[in-house]
Amino acid sequence: MFLDNVITQSIVFEGKGRLKEYIGGYDDYIDAKKREAAVAAQNAPKIQTAAAEEKAKPKANRTVKLSYKEQRELDALPDEIAALETEQSEINAQLSDPDIFKDYEKAGALQNRAEAIEMLLLEKLERWEWLEAKQNGGQ
């Protein structure tokens, strides 16, 4: 009763290093756990059926040969990523100088380029991961 009157949220250890936040007092936490258990019980047969179907499928742990174009792209990606990271560090060094902001057009252009490089890096890293997964039989 004391907790219900004092707290507005509960942060609960769920196990396996996970924490979960519940809004309200202790009784609200208990009610939320009951609702979660009811939902989990309804979804359990569906999850077990999906798991059984997954086990029934044969898994292919073989490597897949990439096409010539994909292999060349995979080989070139580390150098492209390194070049982008170098350019990004140079731009960040320029942007860390407060005098650059006296010329707002140049500063804006550098910030736009830094954002573009960040997006390119994410795309190239994702592509690299996809190609390696495909090569190792994950795709």
LUMVOMAR-862354 format. One record per atom (N, C-alpha, C): residue number from 1; atom name; x, y, z. Coordinates in nm, 3 decimals. Layout:
<sites>
<site k="NUM" a="CA" X="X" Y="Y" Z="Z"/>
...
</sites>
This chain:
<sites>
<site k="1" a="N" X="0.082" Y="-0.118" Z="0.000"/>
<site k="1" a="CA" X="0.000" Y="0.000" Z="0.000"/>
<site k="1" a="C" X="0.087" Y="0.125" Z="0.000"/>
<site k="2" a="N" X="0.197" Y="0.119" Z="0.076"/>
<site k="2" a="CA" X="0.289" Y="0.233" Z="0.081"/>
<site k="2" a="C" X="0.343" Y="0.264" Z="-0.059"/>
<site k="3" a="N" X="0.389" Y="0.160" Z="-0.131"/>
<site k="3" a="CA" X="0.443" Y="0.181" Z="-0.265"/>
<site k="3" a="C" X="0.338" Y="0.238" Z="-0.359"/>
<site k="4" a="N" X="0.215" Y="0.190" Z="-0.351"/>
<site k="4" a="CA" X="0.110" Y="0.242" Z="-0.438"/>
<site k="4" a="C" X="0.086" Y="0.391" Z="-0.415"/>
<site k="5" a="N" X="0.103" Y="0.437" Z="-0.293"/>
<site k="5" a="CA" X="0.078" Y="0.578" Z="-0.261"/>
<site k="5" a="C" X="0.199" Y="0.667" Z="-0.290"/>
<site k="6" a="N" X="0.318" Y="0.609" Z="-0.304"/>
<site k="6" a="CA" X="0.440" Y="0.690" Z="-0.315"/>
<site k="6" a="C" X="0.497" Y="0.693" Z="-0.457"/>
<site k="7" a="N" X="0.502" Y="0.579" Z="-0.523"/>
<site k="7" a="CA" X="0.572" Y="0.573" Z="-0.651"/>
<site k="7" a="C" X="0.478" Y="0.600" Z="-0.768"/>
<site k="8" a="N" X="0.537" Y="0.648" Z="-0.877"/>
<site k="8" a="CA" X="0.461" Y="0.672" Z="-1.000"/>
<site k="8" a="C" X="0.506" Y="0.580" Z="-1.113"/>
<site k="9" a="N" X="0.616" Y="0.508" Z="-1.090"/>
<site k="9" a="CA" X="0.663" Y="0.412" Z="-1.189"/>
<site k="9" a="C" X="0.746" Y="0.307" Z="-1.118"/>
<site k="10" a="N" X="0.756" Y="0.191" Z="-1.180"/>
<site k="10" a="CA" X="0.837" Y="0.082" Z="-1.127"/>
<site k="10" a="C" X="0.933" Y="0.037" Z="-1.236"/>
<site k="11" a="N" X="1.057" Y="0.018" Z="-1.201"/>
<site k="11" a="CA" X="1.155" Y="-0.040" Z="-1.293"/>
<site k="11" a="C" X="1.188" Y="-0.176" Z="-1.235"/>
<site k="12" a="N" X="1.153" Y="-0.280" Z="-1.312"/>
<site k="12" a="CA" X="1.156" Y="-0.416" Z="-1.262"/>
<site k="12" a="C" X="1.260" Y="-0.497" Z="-1.338"/>
<site k="13" a="N" X="1.336" Y="-0.581" Z="-1.265"/>
<site k="13" a="CA" X="1.429" Y="-0.673" Z="-1.327"/>
<site k="13" a="C" X="1.348" Y="-0.788" Z="-1.386"/>
<site k="14" a="N" X="1.360" Y="-0.807" Z="-1.518"/>
<site k="14" a="CA" X="1.286" Y="-0.911" Z="-1.588"/>
<site k="14" a="C" X="1.367" Y="-1.040" Z="-1.601"/>
<site k="15" a="N" X="1.493" Y="-1.037" Z="-1.567"/>
<site k="15" a="CA" X="1.579" Y="-1.154" Z="-1.583"/>
<site k="15" a="C" X="1.665" Y="-1.141" Z="-1.707"/>
<site k="16" a="N" X="1.774" Y="-1.214" Z="-1.709"/>
<site k="16" a="CA" X="1.868" Y="-1.212" Z="-1.821"/>
<site k="16" a="C" X="1.919" Y="-1.071" Z="-1.851"/>
<site k="17" a="N" X="1.936" Y="-0.990" Z="-1.748"/>
<site k="17" a="CA" X="1.992" Y="-0.857" Z="-1.764"/>
<site k="17" a="C" X="1.898" Y="-0.755" Z="-1.823"/>
<site k="18" a="N" X="1.767" Y="-0.781" Z="-1.824"/>
<site k="18" a="CA" X="1.671" Y="-0.688" Z="-1.881"/>
<site k="18" a="C" X="1.594" Y="-0.617" Z="-1.771"/>
<site k="19" a="N" X="1.570" Y="-0.488" Z="-1.792"/>
<site k="19" a="CA" X="1.488" Y="-0.407" Z="-1.704"/>
<site k="19" a="C" X="1.367" Y="-0.360" Z="-1.783"/>
<site k="20" a="N" X="1.253" Y="-0.348" Z="-1.715"/>
<site k="20" a="CA" X="1.133" Y="-0.299" Z="-1.783"/>
<site k="20" a="C" X="1.064" Y="-0.199" Z="-1.692"/>
<site k="21" a="N" X="1.014" Y="-0.093" Z="-1.753"/>
<site k="21" a="CA" X="0.949" Y="0.013" Z="-1.679"/>
<site k="21" a="C" X="0.798" Y="-0.006" Z="-1.686"/>
<site k="22" a="N" X="0.734" Y="0.006" Z="-1.570"/>
<site k="22" a="CA" X="0.588" Y="0.001" Z="-1.560"/>
<site k="22" a="C" X="0.542" Y="0.131" Z="-1.498"/>
<site k="23" a="N" X="0.444" Y="0.194" Z="-1.559"/>
<site k="23" a="CA" X="0.390" Y="0.319" Z="-1.508"/>
<site k="23" a="C" X="0.287" Y="0.287" Z="-1.400"/>
<site k="24" a="N" X="0.292" Y="0.361" Z="-1.290"/>
<site k="24" a="CA" X="0.196" Y="0.343" Z="-1.180"/>
<site k="24" a="C" X="0.261" Y="0.276" Z="-1.061"/>
<site k="25" a="N" X="0.178" Y="0.243" Z="-0.964"/>
<site k="25" a="CA" X="0.224" Y="0.180" Z="-0.840"/>
<site k="25" a="C" X="0.244" Y="0.031" Z="-0.854"/>
<site k="26" a="N" X="0.260" Y="-0.036" Z="-0.738"/>
<site k="26" a="CA" X="0.286" Y="-0.178" Z="-0.736"/>
<site k="26" a="C" X="0.167" Y="-0.257" Z="-0.791"/>
<site k="27" a="N" X="0.045" Y="-0.218" Z="-0.754"/>
<site k="27" a="CA" X="-0.073" Y="-0.288" Z="-0.805"/>
<site k="27" a="C" X="-0.083" Y="-0.277" Z="-0.957"/>
<site k="28" a="N" X="-0.045" Y="-0.162" Z="-1.011"/>
<site k="28" a="CA" X="-0.045" Y="-0.145" Z="-1.157"/>
<site k="28" a="C" X="0.055" Y="-0.240" Z="-1.222"/>
<site k="29" a="N" X="0.169" Y="-0.260" Z="-1.157"/>
<site k="29" a="CA" X="0.270" Y="-0.353" Z="-1.207"/>
<site k="29" a="C" X="0.215" Y="-0.496" Z="-1.208"/>
<site k="30" a="N" X="0.149" Y="-0.535" Z="-1.099"/>
<site k="30" a="CA" X="0.092" Y="-0.671" Z="-1.089"/>
<site k="30" a="C" X="-0.014" Y="-0.692" Z="-1.198"/>
<site k="31" a="N" X="-0.101" Y="-0.592" Z="-1.219"/>
<site k="31" a="CA" X="-0.204" Y="-0.602" Z="-1.323"/>
<site k="31" a="C" X="-0.141" Y="-0.614" Z="-1.462"/>
<site k="32" a="N" X="-0.037" Y="-0.535" Z="-1.487"/>
<site k="32" a="CA" X="0.030" Y="-0.540" Z="-1.617"/>
<site k="32" a="C" X="0.092" Y="-0.677" Z="-1.641"/>
<site k="33" a="N" X="0.152" Y="-0.737" Z="-1.538"/>
<site k="33" a="CA" X="0.212" Y="-0.870" Z="-1.551"/>
<site k="33" a="C" X="0.105" Y="-0.974" Z="-1.583"/>
<site k="34" a="N" X="-0.012" Y="-0.962" Z="-1.520"/>
<site k="34" a="CA" X="-0.121" Y="-1.057" Z="-1.547"/>
<site k="34" a="C" X="-0.168" Y="-1.044" Z="-1.693"/>
<site k="35" a="N" X="-0.180" Y="-0.919" Z="-1.741"/>
<site k="35" a="CA" X="-0.222" Y="-0.899" Z="-1.880"/>
<site k="35" a="C" X="-0.117" Y="-0.955" Z="-1.976"/>
<site k="36" a="N" X="0.012" Y="-0.932" Z="-1.945"/>
<site k="36" a="CA" X="0.119" Y="-0.986" Z="-2.031"/>
<site k="36" a="C" X="0.117" Y="-1.138" Z="-2.034"/>
<site k="37" a="N" X="0.091" Y="-1.200" Z="-1.918"/>
<site k="37" a="CA" X="0.086" Y="-1.347" Z="-1.912"/>
<site k="37" a="C" X="-0.032" Y="-1.399" Z="-1.993"/>
<site k="38" a="N" X="-0.147" Y="-1.329" Z="-1.990"/>
<site k="38" a="CA" X="-0.263" Y="-1.372" Z="-2.067"/>
<site k="38" a="C" X="-0.237" Y="-1.361" Z="-2.216"/>
<site k="39" a="N" X="-0.174" Y="-1.253" Z="-2.258"/>
<site k="39" a="CA" X="-0.142" Y="-1.235" Z="-2.400"/>
<site k="39" a="C" X="-0.040" Y="-1.341" Z="-2.444"/>
<site k="40" a="N" X="0.058" Y="-1.368" Z="-2.360"/>
<site k="40" a="CA" X="0.159" Y="-1.469" Z="-2.393"/>
<site k="40" a="C" X="0.095" Y="-1.607" Z="-2.406"/>
<site k="41" a="N" X="-0.003" Y="-1.637" Z="-2.319"/>
<site k="41" a="CA" X="-0.070" Y="-1.767" Z="-2.325"/>
<site k="41" a="C" X="-0.150" Y="-1.780" Z="-2.455"/>
<site k="42" a="N" X="-0.209" Y="-1.671" Z="-2.501"/>
<site k="42" a="CA" X="-0.284" Y="-1.677" Z="-2.626"/>
<site k="42" a="C" X="-0.192" Y="-1.695" Z="-2.746"/>
<site k="43" a="N" X="-0.075" Y="-1.635" Z="-2.741"/>
<site k="43" a="CA" X="0.018" Y="-1.640" Z="-2.854"/>
<site k="43" a="C" X="0.108" Y="-1.762" Z="-2.850"/>
<site k="44" a="N" X="0.112" Y="-1.835" Z="-2.741"/>
<site k="44" a="CA" X="0.204" Y="-1.949" Z="-2.728"/>
<site k="44" a="C" X="0.181" Y="-2.056" Z="-2.834"/>
<site k="45" a="N" X="0.058" Y="-2.099" Z="-2.863"/>
<site k="45" a="CA" X="0.042" Y="-2.202" Z="-2.967"/>
<site k="45" a="C" X="0.093" Y="-2.155" Z="-3.103"/>
<site k="46" a="N" X="0.073" Y="-2.028" Z="-3.135"/>
<site k="46" a="CA" X="0.120" Y="-1.977" Z="-3.264"/>
<site k="46" a="C" X="0.272" Y="-1.980" Z="-3.270"/>
<site k="47" a="N" X="0.337" Y="-1.943" Z="-3.161"/>
<site k="47" a="CA" X="0.483" Y="-1.940" Z="-3.157"/>
<site k="47" a="C" X="0.539" Y="-2.081" Z="-3.166"/>
<site k="48" a="N" X="0.476" Y="-2.177" Z="-3.096"/>
<site k="48" a="CA" X="0.524" Y="-2.315" Z="-3.101"/>
<site k="48" a="C" X="0.509" Y="-2.373" Z="-3.241"/>
<site k="49" a="N" X="0.400" Y="-2.339" Z="-3.309"/>
<site k="49" a="CA" X="0.379" Y="-2.388" Z="-3.446"/>
<site k="49" a="C" X="0.485" Y="-2.332" Z="-3.539"/>
<site k="50" a="N" X="0.515" Y="-2.203" Z="-3.525"/>
<site k="50" a="CA" X="0.617" Y="-2.141" Z="-3.609"/>
<site k="50" a="C" X="0.754" Y="-2.203" Z="-3.582"/>
<site k="51" a="N" X="0.783" Y="-2.234" Z="-3.455"/>
<site k="51" a="CA" X="0.911" Y="-2.295" Z="-3.421"/>
<site k="51" a="C" X="0.920" Y="-2.436" Z="-3.479"/>
<site k="52" a="N" X="0.811" Y="-2.510" Z="-3.478"/>
<site k="52" a="CA" X="0.811" Y="-2.645" Z="-3.533"/>
<site k="52" a="C" X="0.832" Y="-2.641" Z="-3.685"/>
<site k="53" a="N" X="0.770" Y="-2.544" Z="-3.752"/>
<site k="53" a="CA" X="0.790" Y="-2.531" Z="-3.896"/>
<site k="53" a="C" X="0.934" Y="-2.495" Z="-3.928"/>
<site k="54" a="N" X="0.994" Y="-2.410" Z="-3.846"/>
<site k="54" a="CA" X="1.133" Y="-2.369" Z="-3.868"/>
<site k="54" a="C" X="1.226" Y="-2.489" Z="-3.854"/>
<site k="55" a="N" X="1.199" Y="-2.576" Z="-3.757"/>
<site k="55" a="CA" X="1.284" Y="-2.695" Z="-3.738"/>
<site k="55" a="C" X="1.266" Y="-2.794" Z="-3.853"/>
<site k="56" a="N" X="1.148" Y="-2.797" Z="-3.913"/>
<site k="56" a="CA" X="1.121" Y="-2.890" Z="-4.021"/>
<site k="56" a="C" X="1.196" Y="-2.853" Z="-4.148"/>
<site k="57" a="N" X="1.227" Y="-2.726" Z="-4.165"/>
<site k="57" a="CA" X="1.298" Y="-2.682" Z="-4.285"/>
<site k="57" a="C" X="1.445" Y="-2.723" Z="-4.276"/>
<site k="58" a="N" X="1.499" Y="-2.777" Z="-4.382"/>
<site k="58" a="CA" X="1.641" Y="-2.808" Z="-4.380"/>
<site k="58" a="C" X="1.722" Y="-2.679" Z="-4.390"/>
<site k="59" a="N" X="1.825" Y="-2.671" Z="-4.311"/>
<site k="59" a="CA" X="1.910" Y="-2.552" Z="-4.312"/>
<site k="59" a="C" X="2.028" Y="-2.574" Z="-4.406"/>
<site k="60" a="N" X="2.056" Y="-2.471" Z="-4.483"/>
<site k="60" a="CA" X="2.167" Y="-2.477" Z="-4.577"/>
<site k="60" a="C" X="2.285" Y="-2.403" Z="-4.516"/>
<site k="61" a="N" X="2.384" Y="-2.477" Z="-4.473"/>
<site k="61" a="CA" X="2.505" Y="-2.418" Z="-4.416"/>
<site k="61" a="C" X="2.619" Y="-2.420" Z="-4.515"/>
<site k="62" a="N" X="2.584" Y="-2.409" Z="-4.638"/>
<site k="62" a="CA" X="2.686" Y="-2.412" Z="-4.741"/>
<site k="62" a="C" X="2.719" Y="-2.269" Z="-4.782"/>
<site k="63" a="N" X="2.835" Y="-2.251" Z="-4.835"/>
<site k="63" a="CA" X="2.873" Y="-2.119" Z="-4.883"/>
<site k="63" a="C" X="2.818" Y="-2.100" Z="-5.023"/>
<site k="64" a="N" X="2.785" Y="-1.977" Z="-5.053"/>
<site k="64" a="CA" X="2.732" Y="-1.943" Z="-5.184"/>
<site k="64" a="C" X="2.837" Y="-1.860" Z="-5.256"/>
<site k="65" a="N" X="2.860" Y="-1.894" Z="-5.380"/>
<site k="65" a="CA" X="2.957" Y="-1.819" Z="-5.457"/>
<site k="65" a="C" X="2.892" Y="-1.691" Z="-5.506"/>
<site k="66" a="N" X="2.957" Y="-1.580" Z="-5.478"/>
<site k="66" a="CA" X="2.908" Y="-1.450" Z="-5.523"/>
<site k="66" a="C" X="2.934" Y="-1.434" Z="-5.671"/>
<site k="67" a="N" X="2.852" Y="-1.351" Z="-5.734"/>
<site k="67" a="CA" X="2.878" Y="-1.321" Z="-5.875"/>
<site k="67" a="C" X="3.007" Y="-1.240" Z="-5.885"/>
<site k="68" a="N" X="3.058" Y="-1.228" Z="-6.003"/>
<site k="68" a="CA" X="3.183" Y="-1.155" Z="-6.024"/>
<site k="68" a="C" X="3.170" Y="-1.011" Z="-5.975"/>
<site k="69" a="N" X="3.059" Y="-0.949" Z="-6.011"/>
<site k="69" a="CA" X="3.035" Y="-0.810" Z="-5.972"/>
<site k="69" a="C" X="3.025" Y="-0.796" Z="-5.820"/>
<site k="70" a="N" X="2.952" Y="-0.888" Z="-5.756"/>
<site k="70" a="CA" X="2.939" Y="-0.883" Z="-5.611"/>
<site k="70" a="C" X="3.072" Y="-0.907" Z="-5.541"/>
<site k="71" a="N" X="3.153" Y="-0.998" Z="-5.594"/>
<site k="71" a="CA" X="3.283" Y="-1.026" Z="-5.533"/>
<site k="71" a="C" X="3.374" Y="-0.904" Z="-5.544"/>
<site k="72" a="N" X="3.373" Y="-0.838" Z="-5.659"/>
<site k="72" a="CA" X="3.454" Y="-0.717" Z="-5.675"/>
<site k="72" a="C" X="3.407" Y="-0.607" Z="-5.581"/>
<site k="73" a="N" X="3.274" Y="-0.596" Z="-5.567"/>
<site k="73" a="CA" X="3.218" Y="-0.496" Z="-5.475"/>
<site k="73" a="C" X="3.260" Y="-0.527" Z="-5.332"/>
<site k="74" a="N" X="3.255" Y="-0.653" Z="-5.292"/>
<site k="74" a="CA" X="3.295" Y="-0.693" Z="-5.157"/>
<site k="74" a="C" X="3.442" Y="-0.665" Z="-5.133"/>
<site k="75" a="N" X="3.525" Y="-0.689" Z="-5.233"/>
<site k="75" a="CA" X="3.668" Y="-0.663" Z="-5.220"/>
<site k="75" a="C" X="3.699" Y="-0.514" Z="-5.209"/>
<site k="76" a="N" X="3.619" Y="-0.430" Z="-5.276"/>
<site k="76" a="CA" X="3.645" Y="-0.286" Z="-5.278"/>
<site k="76" a="C" X="3.586" Y="-0.213" Z="-5.157"/>
<site k="77" a="N" X="3.490" Y="-0.272" Z="-5.090"/>
<site k="77" a="CA" X="3.421" Y="-0.203" Z="-4.981"/>
<site k="77" a="C" X="3.513" Y="-0.158" Z="-4.867"/>
<site k="78" a="N" X="3.608" Y="-0.238" Z="-4.820"/>
<site k="78" a="CA" X="3.693" Y="-0.189" Z="-4.711"/>
<site k="78" a="C" X="3.770" Y="-0.062" Z="-4.747"/>
<site k="79" a="N" X="3.821" Y="-0.054" Z="-4.870"/>
<site k="79" a="CA" X="3.894" Y="0.066" Z="-4.912"/>
<site k="79" a="C" X="3.801" Y="0.187" Z="-4.923"/>
<site k="80" a="N" X="3.680" Y="0.165" Z="-4.975"/>
<site k="80" a="CA" X="3.583" Y="0.274" Z="-4.987"/>
<site k="80" a="C" X="3.543" Y="0.326" Z="-4.849"/>
<site k="81" a="N" X="3.522" Y="0.234" Z="-4.756"/>
<site k="81" a="CA" X="3.484" Y="0.273" Z="-4.620"/>
<site k="81" a="C" X="3.598" Y="0.349" Z="-4.553"/>
<site k="82" a="N" X="3.721" Y="0.302" Z="-4.572"/>
<site k="82" a="CA" X="3.836" Y="0.371" Z="-4.513"/>
<site k="82" a="C" X="3.850" Y="0.512" Z="-4.569"/>
<site k="83" a="N" X="3.829" Y="0.529" Z="-4.699"/>
<site k="83" a="CA" X="3.838" Y="0.662" Z="-4.760"/>
<site k="83" a="C" X="3.730" Y="0.755" Z="-4.706"/>
<site k="84" a="N" X="3.608" Y="0.703" Z="-4.690"/>
<site k="84" a="CA" X="3.501" Y="0.784" Z="-4.635"/>
<site k="84" a="C" X="3.528" Y="0.823" Z="-4.489"/>
<site k="85" a="N" X="3.583" Y="0.729" Z="-4.413"/>
<site k="85" a="CA" X="3.615" Y="0.759" Z="-4.273"/>
<site k="85" a="C" X="3.725" Y="0.864" Z="-4.263"/>
<site k="86" a="N" X="3.823" Y="0.859" Z="-4.353"/>
<site k="86" a="CA" X="3.929" Y="0.959" Z="-4.355"/>
<site k="86" a="C" X="3.871" Y="1.096" Z="-4.387"/>
<site k="87" a="N" X="3.787" Y="1.102" Z="-4.490"/>
<site k="87" a="CA" X="3.724" Y="1.230" Z="-4.525"/>
<site k="87" a="C" X="3.637" Y="1.281" Z="-4.411"/>
<site k="88" a="N" X="3.568" Y="1.191" Z="-4.345"/>
<site k="88" a="CA" X="3.483" Y="1.230" Z="-4.232"/>
<site k="88" a="C" X="3.566" Y="1.288" Z="-4.118"/>
<site k="89" a="N" X="3.679" Y="1.228" Z="-4.088"/>
<site k="89" a="CA" X="3.764" Y="1.281" Z="-3.980"/>
<site k="89" a="C" X="3.822" Y="1.417" Z="-4.017"/>
<site k="90" a="N" X="3.857" Y="1.437" Z="-4.145"/>
<site k="90" a="CA" X="3.907" Y="1.568" Z="-4.189"/>
<site k="90" a="C" X="3.798" Y="1.675" Z="-4.176"/>
<site k="91" a="N" X="3.676" Y="1.641" Z="-4.215"/>
<site k="91" a="CA" X="3.566" Y="1.736" Z="-4.204"/>
<site k="91" a="C" X="3.537" Y="1.768" Z="-4.057"/>
<site k="92" a="N" X="3.540" Y="1.666" Z="-3.973"/>
<site k="92" a="CA" X="3.515" Y="1.688" Z="-3.831"/>
<site k="92" a="C" X="3.624" Y="1.776" Z="-3.769"/>
<site k="93" a="N" X="3.748" Y="1.760" Z="-3.816"/>
<site k="93" a="CA" X="3.856" Y="1.845" Z="-3.767"/>
<site k="93" a="C" X="3.832" Y="1.990" Z="-3.809"/>
<site k="94" a="N" X="3.786" Y="2.011" Z="-3.933"/>
<site k="94" a="CA" X="3.757" Y="2.146" Z="-3.979"/>
<site k="94" a="C" X="3.640" Y="2.206" Z="-3.901"/>
<site k="95" a="N" X="3.538" Y="2.125" Z="-3.875"/>
<site k="95" a="CA" X="3.421" Y="2.174" Z="-3.804"/>
<site k="95" a="C" X="3.449" Y="2.201" Z="-3.656"/>
<site k="96" a="N" X="3.553" Y="2.140" Z="-3.603"/>
<site k="96" a="CA" X="3.585" Y="2.164" Z="-3.462"/>
<site k="96" a="C" X="3.654" Y="2.299" Z="-3.443"/>
<site k="97" a="N" X="3.700" Y="2.361" Z="-3.552"/>
<site k="97" a="CA" X="3.761" Y="2.494" Z="-3.545"/>
<site k="97" a="C" X="3.649" Y="2.598" Z="-3.542"/>
<site k="98" a="N" X="3.640" Y="2.679" Z="-3.438"/>
<site k="98" a="CA" X="3.532" Y="2.777" Z="-3.429"/>
<site k="98" a="C" X="3.535" Y="2.883" Z="-3.538"/>
<site k="99" a="N" X="3.651" Y="2.909" Z="-3.596"/>
<site k="99" a="CA" X="3.662" Y="3.011" Z="-3.700"/>
<site k="99" a="C" X="3.588" Y="2.972" Z="-3.828"/>
<site k="100" a="N" X="3.563" Y="2.843" Z="-3.849"/>
<site k="100" a="CA" X="3.496" Y="2.798" Z="-3.971"/>
<site k="100" a="C" X="3.354" Y="2.853" Z="-3.977"/>
<site k="101" a="N" X="3.294" Y="2.880" Z="-3.861"/>
<site k="101" a="CA" X="3.155" Y="2.924" Z="-3.859"/>
<site k="101" a="C" X="3.140" Y="3.073" Z="-3.891"/>
<site k="102" a="N" X="3.253" Y="3.142" Z="-3.912"/>
<site k="102" a="CA" X="3.244" Y="3.280" Z="-3.960"/>
<site k="102" a="C" X="3.196" Y="3.281" Z="-4.105"/>
<site k="103" a="N" X="3.233" Y="3.178" Z="-4.180"/>
<site k="103" a="CA" X="3.183" Y="3.161" Z="-4.316"/>
<site k="103" a="C" X="3.073" Y="3.055" Z="-4.309"/>
<site k="104" a="N" X="2.951" Y="3.100" Z="-4.285"/>
<site k="104" a="CA" X="2.841" Y="3.007" Z="-4.259"/>
<site k="104" a="C" X="2.809" Y="2.919" Z="-4.379"/>
<site k="105" a="N" X="2.835" Y="2.967" Z="-4.501"/>
<site k="105" a="CA" X="2.807" Y="2.884" Z="-4.619"/>
<site k="105" a="C" X="2.901" Y="2.765" Z="-4.624"/>
<site k="106" a="N" X="3.029" Y="2.789" Z="-4.598"/>
<site k="106" a="CA" X="3.126" Y="2.680" Z="-4.597"/>
<site k="106" a="C" X="3.096" Y="2.582" Z="-4.484"/>
<site k="107" a="N" X="3.062" Y="2.637" Z="-4.366"/>
<site k="107" a="CA" X="3.030" Y="2.551" Z="-4.252"/>
<site k="107" a="C" X="2.907" Y="2.466" Z="-4.282"/>
<site k="108" a="N" X="2.807" Y="2.527" Z="-4.346"/>
<site k="108" a="CA" X="2.687" Y="2.451" Z="-4.382"/>
<site k="108" a="C" X="2.717" Y="2.342" Z="-4.482"/>
<site k="109" a="N" X="2.802" Y="2.374" Z="-4.579"/>
<site k="109" a="CA" X="2.839" Y="2.274" Z="-4.680"/>
<site k="109" a="C" X="2.915" Y="2.158" Z="-4.615"/>
<site k="110" a="N" X="3.003" Y="2.191" Z="-4.521"/>
<site k="110" a="CA" X="3.078" Y="2.085" Z="-4.452"/>
<site k="110" a="C" X="2.985" Y="1.998" Z="-4.368"/>
<site k="111" a="N" X="2.890" Y="2.060" Z="-4.301"/>
<site k="111" a="CA" X="2.796" Y="1.982" Z="-4.221"/>
<site k="111" a="C" X="2.709" Y="1.893" Z="-4.308"/>
<site k="112" a="N" X="2.667" Y="1.944" Z="-4.423"/>
<site k="112" a="CA" X="2.588" Y="1.862" Z="-4.516"/>
<site k="112" a="C" X="2.669" Y="1.745" Z="-4.568"/>
<site k="113" a="N" X="2.796" Y="1.769" Z="-4.600"/>
<site k="113" a="CA" X="2.883" Y="1.662" Z="-4.648"/>
<site k="113" a="C" X="2.906" Y="1.558" Z="-4.538"/>
<site k="114" a="N" X="2.922" Y="1.605" Z="-4.414"/>
<site k="114" a="CA" X="2.941" Y="1.512" Z="-4.302"/>
<site k="114" a="C" X="2.819" Y="1.421" Z="-4.285"/>
<site k="115" a="N" X="2.700" Y="1.478" Z="-4.300"/>
<site k="115" a="CA" X="2.578" Y="1.397" Z="-4.291"/>
<site k="115" a="C" X="2.569" Y="1.298" Z="-4.407"/>
<site k="116" a="N" X="2.607" Y="1.343" Z="-4.526"/>
<site k="116" a="CA" X="2.603" Y="1.254" Z="-4.642"/>
<site k="116" a="C" X="2.703" Y="1.138" Z="-4.625"/>
<site k="117" a="N" X="2.820" Y="1.170" Z="-4.573"/>
<site k="117" a="CA" X="2.920" Y="1.065" Z="-4.550"/>
<site k="117" a="C" X="2.868" Y="0.964" Z="-4.448"/>
<site k="118" a="N" X="2.803" Y="1.013" Z="-4.344"/>
<site k="118" a="CA" X="2.748" Y="0.923" Z="-4.242"/>
<site k="118" a="C" X="2.648" Y="0.826" Z="-4.305"/>
<site k="119" a="N" X="2.561" Y="0.876" Z="-4.390"/>
<site k="119" a="CA" X="2.463" Y="0.791" Z="-4.456"/>
<site k="119" a="C" X="2.531" Y="0.691" Z="-4.551"/>
<site k="120" a="N" X="2.631" Y="0.738" Z="-4.626"/>
<site k="120" a="CA" X="2.705" Y="0.649" Z="-4.716"/>
<site k="120" a="C" X="2.775" Y="0.538" Z="-4.638"/>
<site k="121" a="N" X="2.835" Y="0.575" Z="-4.525"/>
<site k="121" a="CA" X="2.902" Y="0.474" Z="-4.443"/>
<site k="121" a="C" X="2.804" Y="0.368" Z="-4.395"/>
<site k="122" a="N" X="2.688" Y="0.412" Z="-4.349"/>
<site k="122" a="CA" X="2.588" Y="0.315" Z="-4.303"/>
<site k="122" a="C" X="2.544" Y="0.223" Z="-4.416"/>
<site k="123" a="N" X="2.522" Y="0.279" Z="-4.535"/>
<site k="123" a="CA" X="2.482" Y="0.198" Z="-4.650"/>
<site k="123" a="C" X="2.590" Y="0.098" Z="-4.688"/>
<site k="124" a="N" X="2.715" Y="0.144" Z="-4.691"/>
<site k="124" a="CA" X="2.825" Y="0.055" Z="-4.731"/>
<site k="124" a="C" X="2.849" Y="-0.054" Z="-4.628"/>
<site k="125" a="N" X="2.839" Y="-0.020" Z="-4.499"/>
<site k="125" a="CA" X="2.855" Y="-0.122" Z="-4.396"/>
<site k="125" a="C" X="2.744" Y="-0.225" Z="-4.402"/>
<site k="126" a="N" X="2.622" Y="-0.179" Z="-4.428"/>
<site k="126" a="CA" X="2.510" Y="-0.271" Z="-4.441"/>
<site k="126" a="C" X="2.528" Y="-0.361" Z="-4.563"/>
<site k="127" a="N" X="2.573" Y="-0.304" Z="-4.673"/>
<site k="127" a="CA" X="2.596" Y="-0.383" Z="-4.794"/>
<site k="127" a="C" X="2.707" Y="-0.486" Z="-4.772"/>
<site k="128" a="N" X="2.813" Y="-0.444" Z="-4.703"/>
<site k="128" a="CA" X="2.924" Y="-0.534" Z="-4.673"/>
<site k="128" a="C" X="2.874" Y="-0.652" Z="-4.589"/>
<site k="129" a="N" X="2.795" Y="-0.621" Z="-4.489"/>
<site k="129" a="CA" X="2.740" Y="-0.726" Z="-4.403"/>
<site k="129" a="C" X="2.652" Y="-0.821" Z="-4.484"/>
<site k="130" a="N" X="2.570" Y="-0.767" Z="-4.574"/>
<site k="130" a="CA" X="2.481" Y="-0.850" Z="-4.654"/>
<site k="130" a="C" X="2.560" Y="-0.940" Z="-4.748"/>
<site k="131" a="N" X="2.663" Y="-0.885" Z="-4.813"/>
<site k="131" a="CA" X="2.744" Y="-0.966" Z="-4.906"/>
<site k="131" a="C" X="2.818" Y="-1.077" Z="-4.833"/>
<site k="132" a="N" X="2.872" Y="-1.047" Z="-4.716"/>
<site k="132" a="CA" X="2.942" Y="-1.151" Z="-4.641"/>
<site k="132" a="C" X="2.845" Y="-1.258" Z="-4.591"/>
<site k="133" a="N" X="2.725" Y="-1.216" Z="-4.551"/>
<site k="133" a="CA" X="2.627" Y="-1.313" Z="-4.509"/>
<site k="133" a="C" X="2.586" Y="-1.403" Z="-4.625"/>
<site k="134" a="N" X="2.570" Y="-1.344" Z="-4.742"/>
<site k="134" a="CA" X="2.536" Y="-1.422" Z="-4.860"/>
<site k="134" a="C" X="2.647" Y="-1.519" Z="-4.895"/>
<site k="135" a="N" X="2.770" Y="-1.473" Z="-4.886"/>
<site k="135" a="CA" X="2.884" Y="-1.557" Z="-4.918"/>
<site k="135" a="C" X="2.895" Y="-1.674" Z="-4.820"/>
<site k="136" a="N" X="2.859" Y="-1.652" Z="-4.694"/>
<site k="136" a="CA" X="2.870" Y="-1.756" Z="-4.593"/>
<site k="136" a="C" X="2.744" Y="-1.839" Z="-4.578"/>
<site k="137" a="N" X="2.649" Y="-1.820" Z="-4.669"/>
<site k="137" a="CA" X="2.530" Y="-1.904" Z="-4.669"/>
<site k="137" a="C" X="2.416" Y="-1.852" Z="-4.586"/>
<site k="138" a="N" X="2.424" Y="-1.728" Z="-4.538"/>
<site k="138" a="CA" X="2.319" Y="-1.672" Z="-4.455"/>
<site k="138" a="C" X="2.204" Y="-1.615" Z="-4.533"/>
<site k="139" a="N" X="2.220" Y="-1.589" Z="-4.661"/>
<site k="139" a="CA" X="2.114" Y="-1.527" Z="-4.742"/>
<site k="139" a="C" X="2.059" Y="-1.627" Z="-4.839"/>
</sites>
